Amino acid sequence: MVVLLHMMSVQVTEFERLSSDYPNCLDFGEIFTSLLKDPTTRNPDYLLKDGHLFKGTRLCVP
């Protein structure tokens, strides 16, 4: 039996920049700003975690 292991790595460049792009984003700017001002805002679909916006488990990319 031959086993081939393949390792794949993904590196995201400028990941930290995403949080600074949210406020001006046409798609996510309003949601991001409202969650930033008041994290208890009733928006069950979105979550602000460590400065990044998520919809469910998906990262929102501005």
Backbone hydrogen bonds, N-H to C=O, Kabsch-Sander energy under -0.5 kcal/mol:
donor,donor_aa,acceptor,acceptor_aa,energy
3,V,1,M,-0.5
4,L,2,V,-0.5
5,L,3,V,-0.6
8,M,6,H,-0.5
13,T,11,Q,-0.6
15,F,12,V,-0.7
17,R,14,E,-0.9
18,L,15,F,-1.2
19,S,16,E,-0.6
20,S,17,R,-0.8
21,D,17,R,-1.1
21,D,18,L,-1.0
22,Y,18,L,-1.2
24,N,21,D,-0.6
25,C,22,Y,-1.7
29,G,25,C,-2.1
32,F,28,F,-3.0
33,T,29,G,-2.5
34,S,30,E,-2.1
35,L,31,I,-2.3
36,L,32,F,-2.3
37,K,33,T,-2.3
38,D,34,S,-2.2
41,T,38,D,-2.3
43,N,41,T,-1.6
46,Y,43,N,-1.1
47,L,54,F,-2.6
49,K,47,L,-0.6
49,K,52,H,-2.9
52,H,49,K,-1.9
54,F,47,L,-2.9
55,K,58,R,-2.8
56,G,45,D,-1.3
56,G,54,F,-0.6
58,R,55,K,-2.0
60,C,53,L,-3.0
61,V,59,L,-0.6
